[in-house]
Amino acid sequence: MSATGRIALPGELRLAQLPPLALYVHLPWCVRKCPYCDFNSHQRGGALPEREYVDALIADLEGLLPSVWGRRIISIFIGGGTPSLFSPDAIDRLLSAVRAHIAVVPEAEVTLEANPGTAEAGRFRGYRAAGVNRLSLGVQSFDDRRLRALGRIHSADEARAAIALALASFDNVNLDLMYGLPGQSLAMARADVEEALRWQTTHLSAYQLTIEPNTAFYRQPPALPEHDLCADMQLLVEDVLAAAGFEHYETSAFARPGHRCRHNLNYWQFGDYLGLGAGAHGKISFPDRVTRHERAKQPREYLAAPGRVQERFVAPGELPFEFMLNALRLSEGFAATLFAARTGLAAAAIEPGLRVAEAKGLIERRADRLRPTQRGRLFLNELIALFLPAPKQQVVHRVAQP
């Protein structure tokens, strides 16, 4: 073991011992920026530069290939922004180029995010033909007044129509819902989740609306339900979905058996991923180090130099927090051996935090598994903060995780 506490890994470590590798592609344009959104998204002005942007994505991928020679992609996620603004031909060209440059496993999950306001039957059929096999729809609510309060461009009826179109082409569909919305009551939150269930999709994501910096809502905050009411909404969503047979496998994710999102599971299990596109981030592991890379956020800058990447080595002292930030989102926790396998650090690196977490009733562990308790899931930020490098702990406040 080195002086940093890192386990010395064999120099000829086999590829099979590295974490699984996924691919994230960011398409940053939207019809209109939502007032709550802090993602790297930009309002479309005129025609999209589809061909130029796909060219840039391919060049970006080519620049990353030496870092992942011999490895295979297990999942692809095309997010945004609103990726469904891109034509099926552009998505087909992108996915064809990916497969031409790097091996993709035959059973790979390929997800594309879509906005109900851009849903068209022809587009959805085209995405399916291009190789997309999972669609994620940003419904958020089936209440027109709540949708207007959120600044969404679609109506409840358009959301319903989009779901019907999606299910006509895809047998694996996720619906995104939000709760804790301006003016929302507990009965309204129940109505949203019950309507979502009626569509019999394979996956649901349910998030509490939070006010983030650098958003319109941060500058002019709307009146949101009180904290206790939002907590009741969270418990309501969990109970209703559990009764319907959904597995609550991650903080905000619910799936029918066999339909957990493999791409997001790879994030939460501290797997590797390539990030392509404006503002995209990635993580690549090597036998002796873990690195992160990111790109310019502005589409114009990215298009001008798609291969320009900021890369940094993740210091061993940061790895316990980075691992726990992801793995503790999983309701079932993680295998005790996963921390060492994914970070190269001895389990002793997280032992002090685990002892404190156990004493506070935030985590439970058995011989082969560690998992957050019910209290740990409700106060996830408090739990995760226990694994921050010591100087940073004092700036983290206890906040109930949605």
C-alpha positions in Angstrom: 0.0 0.0 0.0 1.3 3.5 -0.9 1.8 6.4 1.6 -1.6 7.8 0.4 -3.4 4.7 1.5 -4.1 3.5 -2.1 -3.9 -0.2 -2.7 -1.2 -1.0 -5.2 -2.9 -2.5 -8.2 -1.1 -4.7 -10.7 0.2 -2.8 -13.7 -1.2 -5.4 -16.1 -4.7 -5.1 -14.6 -7.1 -6.8 -17.0 -9.8 -4.7 -18.7 -12.4 -6.8 -17.0 -11.3 -5.5 -13.6 -12.1 -1.9 -14.6 -15.5 -0.5 -13.9 -18.2 -0.8 -16.6 -18.1 2.0 -19.2 -21.1 4.0 -20.3 -21.6 6.9 -22.7 -23.4 10.2 -22.0 -24.2 12.6 -24.9 -25.4 16.1 -24.2 -27.6 18.0 -26.7 -27.9 21.4 -25.0 -30.8 23.1 -26.8 -34.4 23.7 -25.6 -37.4 25.4 -27.1 -37.4 27.5 -23.9 -35.4 27.5 -20.7 -37.6 26.3 -17.8 -37.3 28.7 -14.8 -36.3 25.9 -12.4 -33.7 24.3 -14.6 -30.0 24.6 -13.7 -28.8 22.2 -16.3 -26.5 23.3 -19.2 -29.4 24.1 -21.6 -29.8 26.9 -24.0 -32.8 28.3 -25.8 -32.9 27.5 -29.4 -32.5 30.5 -31.8 -33.4 29.5 -35.3 -32.3 26.2 -36.9 -30.2 23.8 -34.9 -26.7 23.1 -36.2 -27.4 19.4 -36.3 -24.8 18.3 -38.7 -22.0 20.5 -37.2 -22.9 19.4 -33.7 -22.9 15.7 -34.6 -19.5 16.2 -36.4 -18.2 17.8 -33.1 -19.5 14.9 -31.0 -17.8 12.4 -33.3 -14.5 14.3 -33.1 -14.9 14.5 -29.3 -15.3 10.7 -29.1 -12.3 10.1 -31.3 -10.2 12.2 -28.9 -11.2 10.0 -26.0 -10.6 6.6 -27.6 -6.9 6.2 -26.5 -8.2 6.4 -22.9 -10.6 3.5 -23.3 -8.9 1.1 -25.9 -10.4 -2.3 -25.6 -13.3 -1.4 -23.4 -17.0 -1.8 -24.3 -19.9 0.6 -23.9 -22.7 -0.9 -21.7 -25.3 1.9 -22.1 -25.8 5.2 -23.9 -27.8 8.1 -22.6 -28.7 11.1 -24.8 -29.7 13.9 -22.5 -30.1 17.7 -22.6 -31.6 20.1 -23.1 -34.3 18.6 -25.3 -32.6 15.8 -27.4 -36.0 15.2 -29.2 -35.4 18.5 -31.0 -32.8 16.6 -33.0 -34.1 14.7 -36.0 -34.1 10.9 -36.1 -31.5 11.1 -39.0 -29.1 13.0 -36.7 -29.6 10.5 -33.9 -29.0 7.7 -36.3 -25.8 9.2 -37.6 -24.6 9.8 -34.1 -25.3 6.2 -32.9 -23.9 4.7 -36.1 -20.7 6.7 -35.5 -20.4 5.6 -31.9 -20.7 1.9 -32.9 -18.2 2.4 -35.7 -15.6 3.8 -33.2 -16.1 1.8 -30.1 -17.6 -1.6 -29.2 -21.1 -1.4 -27.8 -22.5 -4.5 -26.1 -25.5 -6.0 -28.1 -27.8 -5.6 -25.1 -26.9 -2.0 -24.4 -29.6 0.3 -23.1 -29.9 3.3 -25.3 -32.0 6.1 -23.8 -33.1 9.4 -25.3 -34.8 12.2 -23.4 -37.9 13.8 -25.0 -40.2 16.7 -24.2 -43.9 16.1 -24.7 -44.0 19.5 -26.5 -41.8 18.1 -29.3 -43.4 14.7 -29.6 -44.3 13.3 -33.0 -45.1 9.8 -34.0 -42.7 9.8 -36.9 -39.9 11.1 -34.8 -40.4 8.4 -32.1 -40.5 5.7 -34.8 -37.3 7.2 -36.3 -35.5 7.2 -32.9 -36.5 3.5 -32.4 -35.2 2.6 -35.9 -31.9 4.4 -35.1 -31.3 2.1 -32.1 -32.8 4.0 -29.2 -34.6 1.4 -27.1 -35.6 3.4 -24.0 -37.4 6.8 -24.0 -37.6 9.2 -21.1 -40.4 11.8 -21.1 -40.3 14.9 -19.1 -44.0 15.0 -18.1 -43.5 16.7 -14.6 -47.3 17.0 -14.0 -50.7 16.2 -15.5 -52.1 19.5 -14.0 -52.2 22.4 -16.5 -51.9 25.0 -13.8 -48.9 23.3 -12.3 -47.3 23.0 -15.8 -47.8 26.7 -16.4 -46.3 27.5 -13.0 -43.2 25.5 -14.0 -42.9 27.3 -17.3 -43.4 24.0 -19.3 -44.2 24.4 -23.0 -46.6 21.4 -23.0 -50.1 20.9 -21.6 -51.5 17.9 -19.7 -53.3 16.7 -22.9 -50.0 17.0 -24.9 -48.3 14.9 -22.2 -50.9 12.2 -22.5 -50.6 12.2 -26.3 -46.8 12.0 -26.1 -47.0 9.0 -23.7 -49.3 7.2 -26.1 -47.0 7.9 -29.0 -44.0 6.7 -27.0 -45.7 3.5 -26.0 -46.5 2.8 -29.6 -42.8 2.6 -30.5 -41.1 1.7 -27.2 -41.7 -1.0 -24.6 -39.3 0.7 -22.1 -40.5 4.2 -21.2 -39.7 6.4 -18.2 -41.9 9.3 -17.1 -40.4 12.1 -15.1 -42.7 13.6 -12.4 -42.1 16.5 -9.9 -43.8 17.2 -6.6 -43.6 20.1 -4.2 -44.8 22.4 -7.0 -46.2 25.9 -6.6 -49.8 25.7 -5.2 -49.7 21.9 -5.1 -51.7 20.0 -2.5 -51.2 16.4 -1.3 -54.3 15.4 -3.3 -52.8 17.0 -6.5 -49.5 15.1 -6.0 -51.5 11.8 -5.6 -53.5 12.5 -8.8 -50.3 13.0 -10.7 -48.7 9.7 -9.6 -51.9 7.8 -10.0 -52.4 9.1 -13.6 -48.8 8.2 -14.4 -49.4 4.6 -13.2 -52.4 4.3 -15.5 -50.1 4.4 -18.5 -48.3 1.2 -17.3 -44.8 2.4 -18.2 -41.8 0.5 -16.9 -40.1 3.3 -15.0 -41.0 6.4 -13.1 -38.7 9.2 -11.7 -40.2 11.5 -9.0 -38.3 14.5 -7.8 -39.1 17.3 -5.4 -38.9 20.7 -7.0 -35.9 22.5 -5.5 -34.8 26.1 -6.1 -31.2 26.1 -7.5 -28.8 29.0 -8.0 -28.5 30.5 -11.5 -32.2 29.9 -12.3 -35.1 32.3 -12.8 -36.9 30.7 -9.8 -33.8 31.6 -7.7 -34.0 35.2 -8.7 -37.8 35.3 -8.2 -38.8 32.4 -6.0 -42.4 31.1 -6.3 -44.4 30.1 -3.2 -43.8 26.4 -2.6 -45.5 24.0 -0.2 -44.1 23.9 3.3 -41.3 21.4 4.1 -43.6 19.0 6.0 -46.1 18.9 3.2 -43.3 18.1 0.7 -42.1 15.3 3.0 -45.7 13.9 3.1 -45.7 14.1 -0.7 -42.5 12.1 -0.9 -43.8 9.4 1.4 -47.1 9.4 -0.6 -45.3 8.8 -3.9 -43.2 6.0 -2.4 -46.3 4.3 -0.9 -48.4 4.5 -4.0 -45.7 3.2 -6.3 -44.7 0.4 -3.9 -48.4 -0.7 -3.8 -48.3 -0.8 -7.6 -45.3 -3.1 -7.7 -42.6 -0.6 -8.4 -39.2 -1.0 -6.8 -37.8 2.1 -5.1 -34.2 1.4 -6.0 -32.7 4.9 -5.9 -33.6 8.2 -4.1 -35.9 9.4 -7.0 -36.1 6.3 -9.2 -38.8 3.6 -9.3 -38.9 0.7 -11.7 -41.0 -2.4 -12.4 -38.9 -5.6 -11.8 -36.2 -6.0 -14.4 -36.5 -2.4 -15.7 -34.1 -0.4 -13.5 -32.1 2.2 -15.5 -28.8 0.5 -16.2 -27.1 3.7 -17.3 -27.9 5.6 -14.1 -27.1 2.5 -12.0 -23.6 2.7 -13.5 -23.3 6.2 -12.1 -24.5 5.3 -8.7 -22.2 2.3 -8.5 -19.3 4.5 -9.4 -18.8 3.1 -12.9 -17.0 4.9 -15.7 -18.6 7.0 -18.4 -17.5 9.1 -21.3 -19.2 12.5 -21.6 -19.6 14.1 -25.0 -21.1 17.5 -25.9 -21.2 21.0 -24.5 -20.7 21.0 -20.8 -20.6 17.2 -20.6 -18.6 15.5 -17.8 -17.0 12.1 -17.7 -15.1 9.7 -15.4 -12.4 7.3 -16.5 -10.6 4.8 -14.3 -7.1 3.5 -14.9 -5.1 0.9 -12.8 -3.5 3.6 -10.8 -5.8 6.6 -10.9 -9.3 8.0 -11.5 -9.7 11.0 -13.8 -12.6 13.3 -14.6 -13.0 15.4 -17.7 -15.3 18.2 -18.8 -16.0 20.4 -21.9 -16.9 24.0 -22.5 -20.5 24.8 -21.6 -21.3 27.2 -24.4 -22.3 25.4 -27.6 -20.4 27.9 -29.7 -17.2 27.3 -27.8 -17.7 23.5 -28.0 -18.3 23.6 -31.7 -15.2 25.6 -32.2 -13.0 23.1 -30.3 -14.8 19.8 -29.5 -11.6 18.1 -28.5 -10.7 20.7 -25.9 -11.0 18.8 -22.6 -10.2 19.9 -19.1 -9.0 16.7 -17.3 -8.1 16.3 -13.7 -6.8 13.5 -11.5 -9.1 12.8 -8.6 -7.0 12.8 -5.4 -7.3 9.7 -3.2 -8.7 11.9 -0.4 -11.6 12.9 -2.5 -12.6 9.4 -3.6 -14.5 8.4 -0.4 -16.9 11.3 -0.8 -17.3 10.9 -4.6 -18.1 7.2 -4.2 -20.5 7.7 -1.3 -22.2 10.6 -3.0 -23.3 8.1 -5.6 -23.6 4.8 -3.9 -25.6 6.0 -0.9 -28.5 7.0 -3.3 -29.2 3.3 -3.8 -32.0 2.1 -1.5 -30.3 -1.3 -1.3 -26.9 0.2 -0.7 -23.8 -1.5 -2.1 -21.7 -4.6 -1.6 -19.0 -4.0 1.0 -16.3 -4.9 -1.6 -17.4 -2.4 -4.2 -15.7 0.6 -2.6 -12.2 -1.0 -2.9 -12.9 -2.3 -6.3 -14.0 1.0 -7.7 -11.6 3.4 -5.9 -8.5 1.3 -5.3 -8.6 2.4 -1.6 -8.7 0.2 1.4 -12.1 0.0 3.2 -10.5 1.7 6.2 -10.8 5.0 4.3 -14.5 5.1 4.9 -14.6 3.4 8.3 -14.6 6.7 10.4 -17.6 8.0 8.5 -19.4 4.7 8.8 -19.0 4.6 12.5 -20.5 8.0 12.9 -23.3 7.2 10.5 -24.2 4.0 12.4 -24.2 5.9 15.7 -26.7 8.4 14.2 -28.9 5.7 12.8 -28.2 6.7 9.2 -26.7 3.5 7.9 -26.8 -0.2 8.6 -24.2 -2.7 7.6 -24.0 -6.5 7.4 -21.0 -8.6 6.7 -21.4 -8.1 2.9 -23.5 -5.0 2.4 -23.9 -1.4 3.5 -27.2 0.5 3.0 -28.8 3.7 4.3 -31.6 3.3 6.8 -35.0 4.9 6.3 -33.7 7.9 8.3 -30.5 7.9 6.2 -32.6 8.1 3.0 -34.6 11.0 4.4 -31.5 12.9 5.5 -29.2 11.8 2.7 -27.3 15.0 2.6 -26.4 14.7 6.3 -25.2 11.1 5.7 -23.1 11.9 2.6 -21.5 14.9 4.4 -19.9 12.5 6.8 -17.5 11.4 4.1 -16.4 14.8 3.0 -12.7 15.7 3.5 -12.6 17.3 7.0 -12.2 21.0 6.1 -15.4 20.9 3.9 -17.7 19.3 6.5 -18.4 22.6 8.3 -20.1 24.1 5.2 -22.7 21.3 4.7 -26.1 21.8 6.3 -28.6 19.1 7.1 -31.2 19.1 4.4 -33.8 16.4 3.7 -33.0 14.8 0.3 -36.0 14.7 -2.1 
